[in-house]
Amino acid sequence: MDNRAMYEALSIKGEVYDFCEKELDGLSDRFREIDEIADFNQLKVIKAMQDAKLSEAHLYGTTGYGYDDIGRDTLEKTYANVFGTEDALVRSQIICGTHALSTALFGNTRPGDEILCPAGKPYDSLEEVIGIRPSLGSLAEYGVTYRQVDLCSDGSFDYDGIRKAINEKTHLVEIQRSKGYDSRNTFSPEEIGTLIRFVKNIKPDVICMVDNCYGEFTRREEPSQYGADMVVGSLIKNPGGGLAPDGGYIAGTRDCVERCAVRLSTPGLGKEVGPSLDTNKLFFEGLFLAPTMTAAAEKGAIFAASVYEHLGFSCHPKASATRYDIIQAITLGSEEAMVAFCQGIQAAAPVDSFVTPYPDDMPGYDSKVIMAAGAFVQGSSMELSADGPIREPYNIYFQGGLTWPHAKLGIMMSLEKMVEHGLVKLP
């Protein structure tokens, strides 16, 4: 049985297979660039582990209070080395990316402080954390205020607006690197660095925090190497390498990280507690694999953009654009198309491939959301997945793929479902 026959065995018809294979012919140069960055980042991770003197003894965990957890402490040294920061907090007790961001925000603001978002409204699930949408226990309830500056029409930072927005209460600037459920461009580490320098020239003591979710290892440098006081992310996205069962990280200055640790645990205990249980080996091995798996996800995103641009759909970023995260937004134009796309991604999954996804209410979101993810780790965005809010312009957000062949199959299957439902016609 050849490759084509194997795809047919997985319900990919010949016309979809042929169309997709032609799209791949023009992507070899892009894929080579991605592999070069993955090569650099793989060496960076290995060096970080060696510099932390990682040994077999560090792969085992602790229970209870987690006192003297040498594996956890070495993991945090490794993350600090990777991100070029003074310290890091890497814990299984951090539930998700939103929890990591919430911990960083609560830990580093006090009543009377103001948070400034210079990239417009933050990701949907942060709205209730901040209090943009009223919610029990939000920062707004603790007297922390919020201000945002929308991006310019070309997607760039509104520096005049940011200058005017910074005031005596401005204490923390939250910069969202990736697009979230939006159509804007993802920001490069260099662009974020320029913004940070601008802000600190106006108010040097402002804390600059970057929501780094989905962006790790897509470039050679991280925003922390361009002046960010904190970079924050989830371990079931890029840095967990598909093996981390949960967890999040906060890497940054020693003071910022300690305040986060106190918020996560309790005053007086901070980083000294928090058992790693049986996660150390998975966290280390996942980080080791992360550069290669991020590269696989990027290839899948570029392939998706190439396929759907050819069919007339608007894609953000375009297939030819330099990538700064693993997310590919595709404007499908209707709820029906979003559902068909997600059903294709689900049908390509190794887990729960027989499940049919439909839109439904989701905690933290103000619109119905459809999600497709047949993952080994529940909710893992590093594994092949697609999701989006059911609202105009009906963007679907595709990401992940632990291997390039799986990402490729997912895109083919999404197209197969679109064709089956009469939503696209192949040329």
VENJO-V969600 format. One record per backbone hydrogen bond with DSSP energy under -0.5 kcal/mol. CO is the residue of the C=O (numbers start at 0). NH is the residue of the N-H. E is the energy in kcal/mol with one decimal. If there is no record, write none. Layout:
# VENJO-V969600
co=CO nh=NH e=E
co=CO nh=NH e=E
This chain:
# VENJO-V969600
co=1 nh=5 e=-1.8
co=2 nh=6 e=-2.4
co=3 nh=7 e=-2.2
co=4 nh=8 e=-1.9
co=5 nh=9 e=-0.8
co=6 nh=9 e=-0.7
co=6 nh=11 e=-2.4
co=7 nh=10 e=-1.8
co=10 nh=12 e=-0.8
co=12 nh=16 e=-2.3
co=13 nh=17 e=-2.7
co=14 nh=18 e=-2.0
co=15 nh=19 e=-2.4
co=16 nh=20 e=-2.4
co=17 nh=21 e=-1.8
co=18 nh=22 e=-1.5
co=19 nh=23 e=-1.6
co=20 nh=24 e=-0.8
co=21 nh=24 e=-0.6
co=22 nh=25 e=-0.9
co=23 nh=26 e=-1.9
co=26 nh=30 e=-2.4
co=27 nh=31 e=-1.9
co=28 nh=32 e=-1.8
co=29 nh=33 e=-1.9
co=30 nh=34 e=-2.2
co=31 nh=35 e=-1.8
co=32 nh=36 e=-1.7
co=33 nh=37 e=-2.4
co=34 nh=38 e=-2.2
co=35 nh=39 e=-1.9
co=36 nh=40 e=-2.7
co=37 nh=41 e=-2.4
co=38 nh=42 e=-1.9
co=39 nh=43 e=-2.1
co=40 nh=44 e=-2.3
co=41 nh=45 e=-2.2
co=42 nh=46 e=-2.6
co=43 nh=47 e=-2.2
co=44 nh=48 e=-2.2
co=45 nh=49 e=-2.5
co=46 nh=50 e=-3.0
co=47 nh=51 e=-1.3
co=48 nh=53 e=-2.2
co=49 nh=52 e=-1.4
co=54 nh=57 e=-1.6
co=55 nh=58 e=-1.8
co=56 nh=59 e=-0.8
co=58 nh=280 e=-1.0
co=61 nh=276 e=-2.0
co=62 nh=65 e=-1.6
co=63 nh=274 e=-0.7
co=64 nh=273 e=-3.1
co=65 nh=68 e=-0.9
co=67 nh=69 e=-1.3
co=68 nh=72 e=-2.3
co=69 nh=73 e=-2.0
co=70 nh=74 e=-2.3
co=71 nh=75 e=-2.1
co=72 nh=76 e=-1.7
co=73 nh=77 e=-2.4
co=74 nh=78 e=-2.4
co=75 nh=79 e=-2.1
co=76 nh=80 e=-2.2
co=77 nh=81 e=-2.6
co=78 nh=82 e=-2.5
co=79 nh=83 e=-0.8
co=79 nh=84 e=-2.3
co=86 nh=251 e=-2.2
co=88 nh=249 e=-1.9
co=90 nh=93 e=-0.9
co=90 nh=247 e=-1.5
co=92 nh=94 e=-0.7
co=93 nh=246 e=-0.9
co=95 nh=99 e=-2.2
co=96 nh=100 e=-2.5
co=97 nh=101 e=-2.7
co=98 nh=102 e=-2.6
co=99 nh=103 e=-2.1
co=100 nh=104 e=-2.4
co=101 nh=105 e=-3.0
co=102 nh=106 e=-2.3
co=103 nh=107 e=-1.1
co=105 nh=108 e=-0.7
co=109 nh=112 e=-2.6
co=112 nh=144 e=-2.3
co=113 nh=170 e=-2.7
co=113 nh=171 e=-1.5
co=114 nh=146 e=-2.4
co=115 nh=117 e=-0.6
co=115 nh=173 e=-2.2
co=116 nh=119 e=-0.8
co=116 nh=148 e=-2.5
co=119 nh=118 e=-0.5
co=122 nh=125 e=-2.2
co=122 nh=126 e=-0.6
co=123 nh=126 e=-1.5
co=124 nh=128 e=-0.5
co=125 nh=129 e=-2.7
co=126 nh=130 e=-2.2
co=126 nh=131 e=-1.8
co=126 nh=132 e=-1.2
co=128 nh=138 e=-2.9
co=129 nh=139 e=-0.9
co=131 nh=133 e=-0.5
co=134 nh=137 e=-1.8
co=137 nh=140 e=-0.7
co=137 nh=141 e=-0.6
co=138 nh=141 e=-1.1
co=138 nh=143 e=-2.1
co=139 nh=142 e=-1.6
co=142 nh=111 e=-2.5
co=142 nh=144 e=-0.6
co=144 nh=114 e=-2.7
co=146 nh=116 e=-2.4
co=148 nh=119 e=-1.5
co=151 nh=154 e=-2.4
co=155 nh=151 e=-2.9
co=156 nh=158 e=-1.4
co=157 nh=161 e=-2.5
co=158 nh=162 e=-2.4
co=159 nh=163 e=-1.9
co=160 nh=164 e=-1.7
co=161 nh=165 e=-1.7
co=166 nh=169 e=-1.0
co=168 nh=113 e=-2.2
co=170 nh=206 e=-2.5
co=171 nh=115 e=-2.6
co=171 nh=173 e=-0.6
co=172 nh=174 e=-0.6
co=172 nh=208 e=-2.9
co=173 nh=175 e=-0.6
co=174 nh=176 e=-0.8
co=174 nh=210 e=-2.6
co=176 nh=186 e=-2.4
co=179 nh=181 e=-1.4
co=187 nh=191 e=-2.3
co=188 nh=192 e=-2.3
co=189 nh=193 e=-2.1
co=190 nh=194 e=-1.9
co=191 nh=195 e=-2.6
co=192 nh=196 e=-2.4
co=193 nh=197 e=-2.0
co=194 nh=198 e=-2.6
co=195 nh=199 e=-2.7
co=196 nh=200 e=-1.6
co=197 nh=201 e=-1.1
co=198 nh=201 e=-0.6
co=198 nh=202 e=-2.7
co=202 nh=205 e=-1.8
co=205 nh=207 e=-0.5
co=206 nh=172 e=-3.2
co=206 nh=208 e=-0.7
co=207 nh=228 e=-2.0
co=207 nh=229 e=-1.5
co=208 nh=174 e=-3.1
co=208 nh=210 e=-0.5
co=209 nh=211 e=-1.1
co=209 nh=231 e=-2.3
co=210 nh=176 e=-2.0
co=210 nh=177 e=-0.6
co=211 nh=214 e=-2.0
co=211 nh=215 e=-0.7
co=213 nh=325 e=-1.4
co=214 nh=217 e=-1.8
co=221 nh=224 e=-2.1
co=222 nh=225 e=-1.9
co=222 nh=227 e=-1.7
co=223 nh=226 e=-0.8
co=228 nh=252 e=-2.0
co=229 nh=209 e=-2.6
co=230 nh=250 e=-2.6
co=231 nh=211 e=-2.4
co=232 nh=248 e=-2.4
co=233 nh=236 e=-0.8
co=235 nh=380 e=-1.0
co=235 nh=381 e=-1.5
co=236 nh=239 e=-1.2
co=236 nh=241 e=-0.5
co=237 nh=240 e=-1.7
co=239 nh=242 e=-1.9
co=239 nh=243 e=-1.4
co=246 nh=234 e=-2.7
co=246 nh=235 e=-0.5
co=247 nh=90 e=-1.6
co=248 nh=232 e=-2.1
co=249 nh=88 e=-2.7
co=250 nh=230 e=-2.6
co=251 nh=86 e=-2.1
co=252 nh=256 e=-2.5
co=253 nh=257 e=-2.3
co=254 nh=258 e=-2.1
co=255 nh=259 e=-1.8
co=256 nh=260 e=-2.4
co=257 nh=261 e=-2.3
co=258 nh=262 e=-1.7
co=259 nh=263 e=-2.5
co=260 nh=264 e=-2.7
co=265 nh=268 e=-2.1
co=265 nh=269 e=-2.0
co=268 nh=271 e=-2.2
co=269 nh=272 e=-0.9
co=275 nh=278 e=-2.4
co=278 nh=282 e=-2.9
co=279 nh=283 e=-2.8
co=280 nh=284 e=-2.9
co=281 nh=285 e=-2.5
co=282 nh=286 e=-2.1
co=283 nh=287 e=-2.1
co=284 nh=288 e=-1.9
co=285 nh=289 e=-1.4
co=286 nh=290 e=-0.5
co=288 nh=291 e=-0.6
co=288 nh=292 e=-2.3
co=289 nh=293 e=-2.9
co=290 nh=294 e=-1.7
co=291 nh=295 e=-1.9
co=292 nh=296 e=-2.2
co=293 nh=297 e=-2.4
co=294 nh=298 e=-2.3
co=295 nh=299 e=-2.0
co=296 nh=300 e=-2.1
co=297 nh=301 e=-2.5
co=298 nh=302 e=-2.5
co=299 nh=303 e=-2.4
co=300 nh=304 e=-2.3
co=301 nh=305 e=-2.5
co=302 nh=306 e=-2.5
co=303 nh=307 e=-2.6
co=304 nh=308 e=-2.5
co=305 nh=309 e=-1.6
co=306 nh=310 e=-0.8
co=307 nh=312 e=-2.5
co=308 nh=311 e=-2.0
co=313 nh=330 e=-2.9
co=315 nh=328 e=-2.6
co=317 nh=320 e=-1.5
co=326 nh=328 e=-0.5
co=327 nh=397 e=-2.9
co=328 nh=315 e=-2.8
co=329 nh=331 e=-1.0
co=329 nh=395 e=-2.7
co=330 nh=313 e=-0.6
co=333 nh=337 e=-1.7
co=334 nh=338 e=-2.5
co=335 nh=339 e=-2.3
co=336 nh=340 e=-2.6
co=337 nh=341 e=-2.4
co=338 nh=342 e=-2.4
co=339 nh=343 e=-1.7
co=340 nh=344 e=-2.0
co=341 nh=345 e=-2.6
co=342 nh=346 e=-2.0
co=343 nh=347 e=-1.0
co=344 nh=347 e=-0.6
co=345 nh=348 e=-1.6
co=351 nh=354 e=-1.4
co=354 nh=356 e=-0.6
co=359 nh=368 e=-3.1
co=361 nh=364 e=-1.8
co=367 nh=389 e=-3.4
co=368 nh=359 e=-1.9
co=369 nh=387 e=-1.6
co=371 nh=385 e=-2.0
co=372 nh=374 e=-1.3
co=373 nh=349 e=-0.6
co=373 nh=350 e=-0.9
co=376 nh=379 e=-2.3
co=381 nh=400 e=-2.0
co=384 nh=398 e=-2.4
co=385 nh=371 e=-3.1
co=386 nh=396 e=-2.9
co=387 nh=369 e=-2.3
co=388 nh=390 e=-1.9
co=390 nh=393 e=-2.7
co=392 nh=332 e=-1.1
co=393 nh=331 e=-2.2
co=393 nh=332 e=-0.7
co=395 nh=329 e=-2.6
co=395 nh=397 e=-0.6
co=396 nh=386 e=-1.9
co=397 nh=327 e=-2.9
co=398 nh=384 e=-2.5
co=402 nh=406 e=-2.0
co=403 nh=407 e=-2.7
co=404 nh=408 e=-2.1
co=405 nh=409 e=-2.4
co=406 nh=410 e=-2.0
co=407 nh=411 e=-2.2
co=408 nh=412 e=-2.8
co=409 nh=413 e=-2.3
co=410 nh=414 e=-2.1
co=411 nh=415 e=-2.4
co=412 nh=416 e=-2.2
co=413 nh=417 e=-1.8
co=414 nh=418 e=-2.6
co=415 nh=419 e=-2.4
co=416 nh=420 e=-1.9
co=417 nh=422 e=-2.7
co=417 nh=423 e=-0.8
co=418 nh=421 e=-1.6
